[in-house]
Amino acid sequence: MSKLPVPGPGLLESTASADAPGHPSPVEDPRQLMMALAGICAVVMLVALDSTIVGTILPRVVGELGGMPLYAWVGTGYLLASAILIPIFGRLGDLYGRKYFILVSLGLVALGSVLCGVCQSMPQLIAARTLQGVGGGIMVATAFAAPADLFPDALRRVRWQALISTCFAVTSGVGPMLGGIVTEAFGWRAAFMVSPVMAVIAFVILWRYFPLLKPLHERPPRIDWLGGILLALAVGTPMAALELGFSSNGSAAMGLLFIAVAAAAVGLLVRVERKVEQPMFPLRVLESRQSQLLNVVAVMTGAVMFVLIYYGPLLLQAEVGLSPTQAGMILAPLVACIPVGSVINGRLFPRQSEPQRLMVAGALVLAVGCAGVMFLQRGSSMAFAVATFGMCGVGLGFLIPNLTLFIQMIADRRDVGVASALIQTTRTLGSALGTALVGLVIARTSVSAGIETAMAASILACFAMIALSLRIKMKNVRR
């Protein structure tokens, strides 16, 4: 495994700022550290399962419960709840420590999964998946930042983060296939019981071994409640406008009202966060042009990725005529090839004077893969289907890690956690917007027309990512 470079005056190193919290010395017992890391890996695997296993079984669920117009909301509810809570709990974890937040998130995900397994209608399923999204958002915000608590030395931490990324990618690849196998063997309700088992394992390990590390503050931290509420409105109301206002059964007036609320929330959030001593969302993380471009690319990346994950199984089953297991096996290369792209990206990165070119290459490969998916139909070669989804995975493998790496490179040291959470949030928001928009098209037209439109839009988004990535001049970034 190649080492990541430390460009400029330091990728992850700087002196602590005046308002940055300090951290007590972490546990030095090697066994406890390894077990705590194993618990984090289990949490990351649960995040991956929770995000991917549902895509394969959802066509079977909708077939039994009915409610195709609500198909998108099963994914949108989860993603929207996650998008709202990731930045909030990323900030709260920085202020109060992460252990108890991780444990609570495991309980919420397990409870939501059980409720999904016993639901009797689509609205019940959407509510249960939204509860899972609440737990998933807290989980993402805390679990991906936890290695920084265990391994303060950045160079040491990079090696273990590679293990965590591998666990996430491998489990993401297994998730679709596992969902199909369990659904065919025991029914779709049994597939929802996989996550609670993983949650129990992770809970026990983390309760026993993860250290309770609370940041040290010169002054007691204060929760910016108003900023948190405004942030939630700024993220949530655009999606509410899309689904409740501009859907086939919605009201355009209600949609415009939600849009107005979103605009007002953004305006108030900017004013409030400029005045608060400990803001929920420090505005400085978005001041640079590079950060703005990266977050726009993150929105598009999330949209394309989850269109493929959520509607790929529907395409393969409804249009290509495959079984859930076959669809899961073909979709598996999409997520299994993400680490392949990441490894190639990691080896090429040190040789690049302008590393943003790697994002350009990733977007181009992703566009070619989406074009291949667009032409899948009955009678298409299985090898061709596997190759197209695999290309999409490789392209995403170039984009996803670089989004996080670049945002950390350009952020102040005190804002690395917040900036990383912001990238996760914008990518998740893009995922929610992508699934919702495709759901609207399917509800108004047909499955085939909706997916064809989705793939065409994904290709256009890839070319937009290429244009934006070319404007991200990382070689000029200084901390």
ZAMARGU-4260 file (C-alpha; in steps of 0.2 Angstrom, whole numbers, plus 5000, padded with zeros to 4 digits):
<rodrens>
0) 5000/5000/5000 | 5007/5017/4995 | 5009/5031/5007 | 4998/5046/5005 | 5008/5062/5002
5) 5008/5076/5014 | 5007/5091/5002 | 5011/5109/5005 | 5014/5115/5023 | 5005/5099/5030
10) 4990/5089/5025 | 4984/5085/5043 | 4996/5094/5054 | 4995/5111/5062 | 4996/5120/5079
15) 4980/5120/5088 | 4970/5136/5086 | 4964/5146/5100 | 4946/5141/5100 | 4950/5122/5095
20) 4946/5110/5109 | 4960/5099/5116 | 4959/5080/5118 | 4965/5070/5133 | 4979/5057/5129
25) 4971/5041/5121 | 4973/5024/5127 | 4990/5016/5124 | 4985/4998/5127 | 4987/4990/5110
30) 4974/4976/5113 | 4961/4989/5118 | 4965/5000/5103 | 4964/4985/5091 | 4947/4980/5099
35) 4941/4998/5098 | 4946/4999/5080 | 4937/4982/5077 | 4921/4990/5084 | 4923/5005/5073
40) 4925/4993/5058 | 4909/4984/5063 | 4900/5000/5063 | 4906/5005/5046 | 4901/4988/5040
45) 4884/4991/5047 | 4883/5008/5038 | 4887/5000/5022 | 4874/4986/5024 | 4861/4998/5029
50) 4864/5008/5014 | 4865/4994/5001 | 4855/4979/5006 | 4838/4988/5004 | 4841/4992/4986
55) 4840/4974/4981 | 4825/4969/4991 | 4815/4985/4988 | 4807/4979/4972 | 4800/4963/4981
60) 4794/4974/4996 | 4785/4986/4984 | 4777/4971/4975 | 4770/4965/4992 | 4765/4981/5000
65) 4761/4991/4984 | 4764/5010/4983 | 4776/5012/4968 | 4774/5031/4969 | 4782/5030/4986
70) 4796/5020/4980 | 4809/5034/4981 | 4804/5040/4998 | 4810/5023/5006 | 4828/5029/5001
75) 4824/5048/5002 | 4818/5047/5020 | 4834/5038/5025 | 4846/5049/5016 | 4837/5065/5021
80) 4837/5061/5039 | 4856/5056/5038 | 4860/5072/5028 | 4852/5083/5041 | 4861/5075/5056
85) 4878/5072/5050 | 4885/5089/5052 | 4875/5092/5068 | 4882/5077/5077 | 4899/5079/5069
90) 4900/5095/5078 | 4892/5088/5094 | 4905/5074/5094 | 4919/5087/5093 | 4912/5096/5108
95) 4907/5081/5119 | 4915/5065/5113 | 4909/5052/5102 | 4907/5035/5112 | 4889/5038/5118
100) 4883/5045/5101 | 4889/5029/5092 | 4881/5018/5105 | 4864/5027/5103 | 4865/5027/5084
105) 4868/5008/5084 | 4852/5006/5095 | 4842/5017/5083 | 4848/5008/5067 | 4844/4991/5075
110) 4826/4997/5081 | 4822/5005/5064 | 4828/4989/5055 | 4816/4978/5066 | 4802/4990/5062
115) 4805/4988/5044 | 4804/4970/5045 | 4787/4970/5053 | 4779/4984/5043 | 4763/4982/5035
120) 4762/4997/5023 | 4773/5008/5013 | 4771/5023/5025 | 4776/5012/5039 | 4791/5006/5030
125) 4796/5024/5025 | 4794/5030/5044 | 4805/5015/5049 | 4818/5019/5036 | 4818/5037/5041
130) 4822/5031/5059 | 4836/5021/5053 | 4842/5037/5044 | 4843/5046/5060 | 4854/5032/5067
135) 4864/5031/5051 | 4867/5050/5051 | 4873/5050/5069 | 4884/5034/5065 | 4892/5042/5050
140) 4896/5058/5059 | 4904/5049/5073 | 4911/5033/5067 | 4922/5040/5053 | 4929/5053/5065
145) 4933/5041/5078 | 4950/5035/5071 | 4956/5052/5075 | 4952/5049/5093 | 4961/5033/5093
150) 4976/5038/5083 | 4980/5056/5085 | 4996/5054/5074 | 4990/5057/5057 | 5003/5046/5048
155) 4999/5032/5059 | 4980/5035/5057 | 4981/5034/5038 | 4985/5015/5038 | 4970/5011/5049
160) 4959/5022/5039 | 4963/5011/5024 | 4957/4996/5034 | 4941/5005/5038 | 4938/5010/5020
165) 4941/4992/5014 | 4928/4986/5027 | 4916/4998/5020 | 4919/4994/5002 | 4919/4975/5004
170) 4903/4976/5014 | 4895/4987/5002 | 4899/4974/4988 | 4892/4960/4999 | 4876/4970/5004
175) 4866/4969/4987 | 4870/4950/4985 | 4866/4946/5003 | 4850/4955/5002 | 4845/4945/4987
180) 4850/4928/4994 | 4841/4931/5011 | 4826/4938/5002 | 4824/4922/4991 | 4828/4910/5005
185) 4818/4917/5019 | 4808/4932/5012 | 4811/4951/5012 | 4807/4953/5030 | 4821/4942/5036
190) 4833/4953/5026 | 4830/4967/5038 | 4836/4957/5052 | 4854/4957/5046 | 4857/4974/5052
195) 4852/4971/5071 | 4864/4957/5072 | 4878/4967/5066 | 4872/4981/5078 | 4873/4970/5093
200) 4890/4964/5089 | 4897/4982/5087 | 4888/4988/5102 | 4896/4975/5114 | 4913/4978/5107
205) 4912/4997/5108 | 4904/4997/5125 | 4918/4987/5132 | 4933/4993/5122 | 4931/5011/5115
210) 4938/5024/5127 | 4927/5037/5134 | 4937/5052/5127 | 4930/5069/5131 | 4937/5085/5123
215) 4945/5097/5135 | 4938/5115/5134 | 4944/5131/5141 | 4926/5136/5143 | 4911/5124/5144
220) 4904/5121/5126 | 4887/5128/5121 | 4876/5120/5109 | 4871/5132/5095 | 4852/5126/5095
225) 4846/5140/5084 | 4860/5136/5071 | 4856/5117/5072 | 4837/5121/5069 | 4841/5132/5054
230) 4854/5120/5047 | 4841/5106/5048 | 4828/5117/5039 | 4841/5123/5026 | 4844/5104/5021
235) 4827/5097/5024 | 4815/5109/5016 | 4821/5108/4998 | 4818/5089/4999 | 4801/5092/5006
240) 4797/5104/4992 | 4802/5091/4980 | 4792/5077/4987 | 4777/5086/4994 | 4775/5101/4983
245) 4781/5095/4965 | 4777/5077/4965 | 4762/5070/4955 | 4750/5071/4970 | 4758/5087/4978
250) 4754/5106/4977 | 4764/5118/4968 | 4760/5131/4981 | 4766/5120/4995 | 4782/5117/4985
255) 4785/5135/4983 | 4782/5138/5001 | 4795/5125/5006 | 4807/5133/4994 | 4804/5150/5002
260) 4807/5142/5020 | 4823/5135/5013 | 4829/5152/5007 | 4825/5160/5023 | 4833/5147/5033
265) 4849/5148/5023 | 4849/5167/5025 | 4846/5167/5044 | 4859/5153/5046 | 4873/5164/5038
270) 4868/5178/5049 | 4867/5168/5065 | 4883/5158/5063 | 4893/5174/5060 | 4889/5180/5077
275) 4889/5164/5088 | 4905/5160/5097 | 4904/5141/5095 | 4893/5140/5079 | 4885/5123/5074
280) 4891/5126/5056 | 4907/5137/5055 | 4905/5147/5039 | 4923/5148/5036 | 4923/5130/5029
285) 4914/5136/5014 | 4923/5153/5011 | 4936/5147/4998 | 4931/5144/4980 | 4940/5127/4981
290) 4928/5121/4995 | 4913/5127/4986 | 4918/5117/4970 | 4922/5102/4980 | 4905/5102/4988
295) 4896/5104/4972 | 4905/5089/4965 | 4900/5080/4980 | 4882/5083/4977 | 4883/5076/4960
300) 4893/5061/4965 | 4881/5056/4978 | 4866/5058/4966 | 4874/5047/4953 | 4880/5034/4965
305) 4863/5032/4973 | 4854/5032/4957 | 4864/5017/4952 | 4862/5009/4969 | 4843/5011/4971
310) 4837/5010/4953 | 4850/4998/4947 | 4841/4983/4955 | 4824/4989/4948 | 4832/4991/4931
315) 4839/4973/4932 | 4823/4965/4939 | 4810/4975/4930 | 4818/4978/4913 | 4831/4965/4911
320) 4821/4951/4919 | 4833/4945/4932 | 4830/4938/4949 | 4834/4947/4965 | 4850/4936/4968
325) 4856/4939/4950 | 4853/4957/4951 | 4863/4958/4967 | 4877/4948/4960 | 4878/4960/4945
330) 4876/4976/4956 | 4890/4970/4968 | 4904/4975/4956 | 4897/4993/4958 | 4902/4995/4976
335) 4916/4981/4976 | 4926/4991/4962 | 4926/5007/4973 | 4941/5001/4983 | 4949/4996/4966
340) 4948/5013/4960 | 4953/5020/4977 | 4969/5009/4977 | 4974/5015/4959 | 4970/5033/4964
345) 4981/5031/4980 | 4996/5025/4969 | 4994/5038/4956 | 4991/5053/4968 | 5010/5055/4973
350) 5015/5057/4955 | 5002/5071/4951 | 5007/5089/4952 | 4989/5093/4949 | 4979/5079/4958
355) 4962/5086/4953 | 4966/5077/4936 | 4962/5061/4945 | 4944/5067/4949 | 4943/5071/4930
360) 4948/5053/4926 | 4936/5046/4938 | 4921/5056/4932 | 4925/5051/4914 | 4926/5032/4918
365) 4909/5035/4928 | 4901/5043/4913 | 4906/5028/4902 | 4899/5016/4914 | 4883/5025/4916
370) 4882/5025/4897 | 4884/5006/4897 | 4870/5004/4910 | 4858/5015/4900 | 4859/5002/4886
375) 4855/4987/4897 | 4840/4977/4891 | 4832/4960/4890 | 4845/4948/4882 | 4860/4959/4887
380) 4876/4950/4891 | 4879/4946/4909 | 4897/4950/4907 | 4893/4967/4899 | 4881/4971/4914
385) 4895/4967/4926 | 4908/4977/4917 | 4897/4993/4916 | 4893/4993/4934 | 4911/4989/4938
390) 4917/5004/4928 | 4905/5015/4938 | 4913/5008/4954 | 4930/5012/4948 | 4925/5029/4943
395) 4918/5032/4960 | 4933/5025/4968 | 4943/5040/4961 | 4930/5053/4966 | 4924/5048/4984
400) 4941/5048/4993 | 4948/5063/4984 | 4933/5073/4989 | 4937/5070/5008 | 4956/5071/5005
405) 4955/5088/4996 | 4943/5096/5008 | 4955/5091/5022 | 4969/5099/5013 | 4961/5116/5011
410) 4952/5117/5028 | 4960/5124/5044 | 4966/5111/5056 | 4952/5116/5068 | 4939/5113/5055
415) 4945/5097/5047 | 4931/5087/5056 | 4917/5099/5051 | 4924/5101/5033 | 4924/5082/5032
420) 4906/5081/5039 | 4901/5094/5026 | 4907/5083/5012 | 4898/5068/5019 | 4882/5079/5020
425) 4882/5087/5003 | 4885/5069/4995 | 4871/5062/5006 | 4860/5077/5000 | 4864/5073/4982
430) 4860/5055/4985 | 4843/5060/4992 | 4840/5072/4978 | 4845/5060/4965 | 4833/5046/4971
435) 4819/5058/4973 | 4820/5065/4956 | 4821/5048/4948 | 4806/5043/4958 | 4796/5058/4952
440) 4800/5053/4934 | 4795/5035/4936 | 4779/5040/4945 | 4774/5052/4931 | 4780/5040/4916
445) 4786/5022/4918 | 4800/5012/4925 | 4810/5011/4909 | 4808/5030/4905 | 4813/5035/4922
450) 4828/5025/4922 | 4833/5030/4905 | 4831/5048/4910 | 4841/5045/4926 | 4856/5037/4916
455) 4856/5052/4904 | 4856/5064/4918 | 4870/5055/4926 | 4880/5056/4911 | 4878/5075/4910
460) 4882/5076/4929 | 4898/5067/4925 | 4903/5079/4912 | 4899/5093/4924 | 4910/5086/4937
465) 4924/5085/4924 | 4922/5104/4921 | 4921/5108/4939 | 4936/5097/4944 | 4947/5106/4931
470) 4944/5122/4940 | 4949/5115/4957 | 4968/5120/4957 | 4974/5110/4972 | 4993/5114/4969
475) 4989/5132/4974 | 4980/5128/4990 | 4989/5133/5006 | 4984/5130/5024
</rodrens>
